[in-house]
Amino acid sequence: MTSNHRQPPAWLEQARNDPAAVFAGPEDVARNDALTMNEKVEVLRAWELEALELAEAETEGMPGSANGLLQRILATLTELTGGSGKGGPASG
């Protein structure tokens, strides 16, 4: 009997907690062959939350570039999920 249970990458938890520490950009998450589709979406959703927090800080006068990053994250999610990845970070 063969097992289809795969071991997730050792760095996956770090990627969920701090995607920018593991990936240069959201597109790199989508291109990573070590992650399943669900893992890619999880990492991108975590990154989306970070970008939303940064965007909120920017509106309060703190410098940053979250808006461009947020657009890239959302575009990557849409590309990965065929549009079903739309919605708030808490959805899915």
N, CA, C and O of each residue as an XYZ file, in Angstrom:
368
protein
N       0.842     -1.187      0.000
C       0.000      0.000      0.000
C       0.880      1.242      0.000
O       1.702      1.424      0.898
N       0.714      2.072     -0.979
C       1.506      3.297     -1.053
C       0.742      4.445     -0.433
O      -0.484      4.528     -0.516
N       1.488      5.314      0.182
C       0.881      6.463      0.843
C       1.048      7.699     -0.027
O       2.140      7.989     -0.517
N      -0.049      8.419     -0.212
C       0.004      9.663     -0.967
C       0.230     10.858     -0.050
O       0.218     12.005     -0.496
N       0.438     10.578      1.240
C       0.657     11.653      2.208
C       2.025     12.271      1.961
O       3.050     11.599      2.076
N       2.033     13.533      1.627
C       3.296     14.204      1.371
C       3.659     15.075      2.552
O       2.793     15.609      3.245
N       4.921     15.206      2.763
C       5.426     16.039      3.846
C       5.528     17.472      3.327
O       6.192     17.703      2.316
N       4.886     18.448      3.992
C       5.011     19.832      3.535
C       6.441     20.326      3.727
O       7.167     19.809      4.576
N       6.849     21.320      2.947
C       8.204     21.862      3.097
C       8.429     22.368      4.524
O       7.504     22.865      5.168
N       9.649     22.239      5.002
C       9.986     22.650      6.366
C       9.750     24.141      6.590
O       9.468     24.563      7.711
N       9.862     24.927      5.542
C       9.742     26.386      5.652
C       8.307     26.878      5.479
O       8.072     28.086      5.494
N       7.352     25.978      5.316
C       5.972     26.390      5.045
C       5.389     27.236      6.179
O       4.730     28.242      5.920
N       5.622     26.843      7.419
C       5.070     27.606      8.540
C       5.633     29.028      8.560
O       4.909     29.986      8.832
N       6.926     29.158      8.271
C       7.522     30.497      8.203
C       6.879     31.300      7.077
O       6.616     32.492      7.238
N       6.625     30.659      5.946
C       5.997     31.347      4.817
C       4.588     31.807      5.167
O       4.154     32.868      4.718
N       3.876     31.024      5.959
C       2.526     31.425      6.382
C       2.580     32.621      7.335
O       1.711     33.492      7.295
N       3.599     32.657      8.188
C       3.720     33.717      9.183
C       4.364     34.980      8.638
O       4.032     36.082      9.076
N       5.280     34.837      7.689
C       6.004     35.984      7.136
C       6.390     35.681      5.690
O       7.547     35.370      5.406
N       5.422     35.772      4.777
C       5.681     35.386      3.388
C       6.875     36.102      2.757
O       7.614     35.501      1.977
N       7.070     37.374      3.086
C       8.160     38.146      2.485
C       9.532     37.649      2.926
O      10.529     37.929      2.262
N       9.597     36.924      4.028
C      10.869     36.368      4.482
C      11.276     35.153      3.653
O      12.448     34.777      3.627
N      10.310     34.544      2.981
C      10.569     33.327      2.218
C      10.521     33.581      0.711
O      11.282     32.980     -0.047
N       9.629     34.468      0.283
C       9.414     34.714     -1.143
C       9.692     36.172     -1.500
O       9.383     37.080     -0.729
N      10.277     36.382     -2.672
C      10.562     37.740     -3.142
C       9.288     38.465     -3.548
O       9.210     39.690     -3.448
N       8.300     37.725     -3.998
C       7.044     38.334     -4.421
C       5.956     37.288     -4.511
O       6.243     36.091     -4.490
N       4.703     37.725     -4.613
C       3.593     36.775     -4.679
C       3.677     35.839     -5.882
O       3.216     34.699     -5.825
N       4.260     36.320     -6.951
C       4.396     35.485     -8.147
C       5.279     34.269     -7.869
O       5.075     33.198     -8.441
N       6.264     34.448     -6.984
C       7.148     33.339     -6.625
C       6.401     32.249     -5.866
O       6.736     31.070     -5.975
N       5.397     32.641     -5.101
C       4.558     31.656     -4.411
C       3.847     30.801     -5.459
O       3.836     29.574     -5.362
N       3.261     31.445     -6.449
C       2.508     30.737     -7.487
C       3.394     29.789     -8.282
O       2.941     28.726     -8.706
N       4.651     30.162     -8.488
C       5.565     29.344     -9.294
C       6.230     28.221     -8.504
O       6.885     27.362     -9.095
N       6.077     28.210     -7.191
C       6.793     27.250     -6.360
C       6.169     25.861     -6.477
O       4.999     25.662     -6.149
N       6.965     24.911     -6.948
C       6.476     23.544     -7.159
C       6.411     22.722     -5.876
O       5.815     21.645     -5.868
N       7.012     23.208     -4.792
C       7.009     22.459     -3.532
C       5.696     22.612     -2.775
O       5.426     21.861     -1.838
N       4.876     23.585     -3.180
C       3.619     23.861     -2.483
C       2.428     23.317     -3.258
O       2.414     23.330     -4.489
N       1.433     22.842     -2.527
C       0.171     22.462     -3.153
C      -0.613     23.736     -3.461
O      -0.245     24.821     -3.009
N      -1.670     23.604     -4.213
C      -2.516     24.758     -4.519
C      -3.053     25.376     -3.229
O      -3.025     26.596     -3.069
N      -3.540     24.545     -2.313
C      -4.076     25.060     -1.049
C      -3.017     25.802     -0.249
O      -3.301     26.849      0.332
N      -1.804     25.275     -0.212
C      -0.719     25.934      0.515
C      -0.374     27.273     -0.119
O      -0.113     28.247      0.587
N      -0.371     27.328     -1.444
C      -0.105     28.594     -2.134
C      -1.155     29.638     -1.763
O      -0.827     30.791     -1.483
N      -2.416     29.222     -1.765
C      -3.500     30.143     -1.420
C      -3.365     30.588      0.033
O      -3.567     31.764      0.336
N      -3.027     29.672      0.933
C      -2.846     30.030      2.346
C      -1.757     31.083      2.513
O      -1.940     32.065      3.233
N      -0.624     30.878      1.847
C       0.490     31.826      1.950
C       0.088     33.173      1.363
O       0.376     34.217      1.946
N      -0.573     33.151      0.215
C      -0.998     34.406     -0.407
C      -2.043     35.125      0.441
O      -2.034     36.354      0.517
N      -2.937     34.384      1.075
C      -3.934     35.006      1.963
C      -3.243     35.670      3.161
O      -3.617     36.769      3.571
N      -2.236     34.994      3.711
C      -1.483     35.582      4.825
C      -0.800     36.864      4.372
O      -0.772     37.855      5.101
N      -0.252     36.837      3.170
C       0.425     38.016      2.627
C      -0.589     39.129      2.366
O      -0.295     40.309      2.559
N      -1.774     38.742      1.930
C      -2.837     39.721      1.701
C      -3.174     40.453      3.000
O      -3.335     41.673      3.005
N      -3.279     39.714      4.086
C      -3.562     40.339      5.386
C      -2.477     41.344      5.761
O      -2.776     42.449      6.213
N      -1.216     40.955      5.570
C      -0.106     41.866      5.862
C      -0.195     43.121      5.010
O      -0.017     44.232      5.509
N      -0.469     42.941      3.725
C      -0.542     44.085      2.815
C      -1.707     45.001      3.177
O      -1.591     46.223      3.079
N      -2.827     44.417      3.594
C      -3.967     45.238      4.022
C      -3.616     46.058      5.259
O      -3.995     47.225      5.364
N      -2.896     45.448      6.192
C      -2.467     46.177      7.385
C      -1.510     47.304      7.014
O      -1.598     48.401      7.567
N      -0.598     47.041      6.084
C       0.326     48.079      5.625
C      -0.419     49.199      4.918
O      -0.111     50.375      5.116
N      -1.393     48.842      4.098
C      -2.171     49.855      3.383
C      -2.918     50.741      4.373
O      -3.024     51.951      4.173
N      -3.433     50.139      5.434
C      -4.126     50.916      6.462
C      -3.154     51.865      7.159
O      -3.498     53.013      7.442
N      -1.945     51.388      7.434
C      -0.934     52.239      8.061
C      -0.558     53.397      7.141
O      -0.318     54.511      7.606
N      -0.506     53.130      5.829
C      -0.194     54.191      4.867
C      -1.243     55.284      4.903
O      -0.908     56.464      4.796
N      -2.499     54.916      5.051
C      -3.554     55.932      5.088
C      -3.461     56.766      6.359
O      -4.008     57.866      6.434
N      -2.761     56.229      7.361
C      -2.563     56.966      8.607
C      -1.256     57.745      8.594
O      -0.827     58.259      9.627
N      -0.619     57.834      7.426
C       0.564     58.663      7.275
C       1.890     57.946      7.360
O       2.937     58.586      7.269
N       1.881     56.635      7.531
C       3.135     55.902      7.571
C       3.537     55.530      6.145
O       2.696     55.096      5.357
N       4.818     55.697      5.809
C       5.255     55.391      4.440
C       5.252     53.889      4.168
O       5.394     53.080      5.085
N       5.089     53.532      2.903
C       5.108     52.133      2.503
C       4.684     51.994      1.059
O       4.396     52.988      0.392
N       4.644     50.763      0.571
C       4.240     50.510     -0.812
C       3.267     49.339     -0.860
O       3.349     48.492     -1.749
N       2.362     49.296      0.085
C       1.457     48.154      0.218
C       0.448     48.065     -0.911
O       0.049     46.962     -1.284
N       0.022     49.192     -1.468
C      -1.028     49.152     -2.481
C      -0.594     48.352     -3.704
O      -1.356     47.522     -4.199
N       0.607     48.589     -4.191
C       1.111     47.839     -5.338
C       1.264     46.364     -5.027
O       0.936     45.508     -5.849
N       1.765     46.070     -3.830
C       1.922     44.679     -3.412
C       0.568     43.998     -3.296
O       0.404     42.859     -3.733
N      -0.395     44.685     -2.714
C      -1.735     44.115     -2.569
C      -2.330     43.782     -3.935
O      -2.941     42.726     -4.100
N      -2.161     44.659     -4.904
C      -2.668     44.398     -6.254
C      -2.002     43.166     -6.860
O      -2.663     42.362     -7.517
N      -0.688     43.014     -6.640
C       0.032     41.843     -7.159
C      -0.455     40.561     -6.488
O      -0.606     39.531     -7.145
N      -0.698     40.625     -5.182
C      -1.185     39.453     -4.452
C      -2.555     39.041     -4.977
O      -2.793     37.866     -5.254
N      -3.449     40.011     -5.111
C      -4.804     39.707     -5.588
C      -4.782     39.170     -7.015
O      -5.532     38.251     -7.343
N      -3.935     39.733     -7.858
C      -3.821     39.244     -9.237
C      -3.300     37.806     -9.258
O      -3.774     36.980    -10.036
N      -2.331     37.517     -8.407
C      -1.776     36.165     -8.344
C      -2.812     35.177     -7.827
O      -2.931     34.072     -8.355
N      -3.561     35.563     -6.799
C      -4.635     34.701     -6.286
C      -5.673     34.417     -7.362
O      -6.114     33.279     -7.521
N      -6.059     35.441     -8.094
C      -7.052     35.273     -9.156
C      -6.528     34.347    -10.238
O      -7.258     33.491    -10.738
N      -5.257     34.517    -10.604
C      -4.648     33.664    -11.625
C      -4.596     32.205    -11.158
O      -4.893     31.293    -11.929
N      -4.223     31.995     -9.915
C      -4.111     30.635     -9.371
C      -5.450     29.929     -9.265
O      -5.565     28.744     -9.578
N      -6.453     30.656     -8.826
C      -7.738     30.034     -8.512
C      -8.768     30.207     -9.616
O      -9.904     29.753     -9.474
N      -8.401     30.840    -10.690
C      -9.345     31.057    -11.776
C     -10.465     31.998    -11.387
O     -11.568     31.921    -11.929
N     -10.181     32.885    -10.448
C     -11.179     33.867    -10.036
C     -11.897     33.491     -8.762
O     -12.526     34.344     -8.136
N     -11.818     32.215     -8.356
C     -12.522     31.818     -7.137
C     -11.791     32.273     -5.884
O     -12.303     32.124     -4.775
N     -10.589     32.829     -6.055
C      -9.824     33.310     -4.912
C     -10.201     34.705     -4.490
O      -9.593     35.268     -3.579
N     -11.207     35.275     -5.149
C     -11.638     36.624     -4.794
C     -12.338     36.618     -3.453
O     -12.843     35.592     -2.999
N     -12.357     37.765     -2.838
C     -13.022     37.893     -1.550
C     -12.047     38.359     -0.513
O     -10.866     38.563     -0.796
N     -12.536     38.527      0.682
C     -11.706     39.006      1.770
C     -10.719     37.953      2.221
O     -10.863     36.774      1.898
N      -9.718     38.379      2.968
C      -8.697     37.452      3.427
C      -9.240     36.348      4.320
O      -8.633     35.282      4.421
N     -10.359     36.584      4.960
C     -10.917     35.574      5.860
C     -11.753     34.540      5.114
O     -12.102     33.503      5.679
N     -12.077     34.810      3.852
C     -12.896     33.854      3.100
C     -12.043     32.691      2.647
O     -10.880     32.868      2.283
N     -12.622     31.498      2.668
C     -11.932     30.331      2.177
C     -11.215     29.682      3.212
O     -10.566     28.664      2.970
